[in-house]
Amino acid sequence: MAAISREEVAHLARLSRLAVTEEELDRFAGQLDVILQSVARVGEVAAEDIPPTSHSVPLTNVYRDDVPTPSLAQDAALSGAPDAYEGRFRVPRILDEEV
């Protein structure tokens, strides 16, 4: 695999909207080259008879069953609100836009 060039690093920086200095271009080119070489080595080691995995250990569903339970009444939910209006929480406006 060919080494990543300064121009490629500059292109990636532009795509990422990152401002990088000339010194950083050289440093990042070397660092990215090491990363790409490491990924290439992993690809060489991967065997055909080993299935791809997303996790090294099996995962099981840890979610509980969705069982409906009684919830707070509207009055109880709003009882601790600093300000309520027409059965809803009233909060300060944070956007100046008209809806």
N, C-alpha and C positions, 0 to 999 in steps of 0.2 A: 504494500500500500504506500502510495506517495505521501510525503509529508504535507501537512496543510500549509497553505501559503498565507502570507500577510494579507494578500488581497482577499482571500476567502474569509479570513478573520474579520477584515474590515466590512465585507459584505454581510456577514452574520451580525456584526455589531449594528450596521444600518437597519437590518431587518428587525433587530431587537430594540431598536431606538436607543442604543447605548452610545454614549460619547466616550471614546477611548483615545488615549494618547499614543504617540508613535512607539514609546517604550512598552506600553501595554500590548500593542499589536504583536510585538516580538515575543513577549512573555506568554501571551495567550496562545499564540501559534504553537509554541513548544508544549504548553500544557494540554491543548486540544489534541495535538499529535500523540502524546502519551495516552490520552483517553481512548482515541481511535485505535491505537495499536492494541490496547488492552481488550477492547471489544472484539477486535479481529482475532485475538488469541482465544477468547472464549468461543468464538464461532468455529475455530479449528478443532477445539476439544469436543464440542458437542457431537455426540454419536447419533447415528441413525436410529438405533434401537431404544433410545431414551426419549420418552414422550415429553413435550414441552410442559412446563408447570408454571403456575403463577405464584405458588407458595411452596416453601420447603416442607411444610407439615400439612396434613389434611385439615380442612376447615369444616366446621359444622355450623348450621344455622343457630345463632345464639339468641334469636328473637323469641319472645313469648307469643303465645296465641293472642290474637286481637279479640279481647272479650269486652263487650260494652259494659260499662259500670256507670252508676249514677254520678253526675258531676254537680258542681256548684250551681245553685240557682243564680239568676242574673243579679238579684239584689245582693246576695252574699258575695259574688265576685266583685261587684262595684263598691262594696262597703268600705274597703280600704283605699279606694282611689282618691287622690287629692282633688280631682275634679271629674264629674260625670255629667253628661248631657244626653237626654233622650235615650237612656239605657246603654250608653257607650262611654268608653273612656275618652275624656277630652284632653288633648295634648297640645302643646304650643306648635304653631306653624313653623316649619323649618325651611320651607321653600317659598320663594316669592312668586312662583308661577300661579296663574289662575288656571283652574281645572275646568 
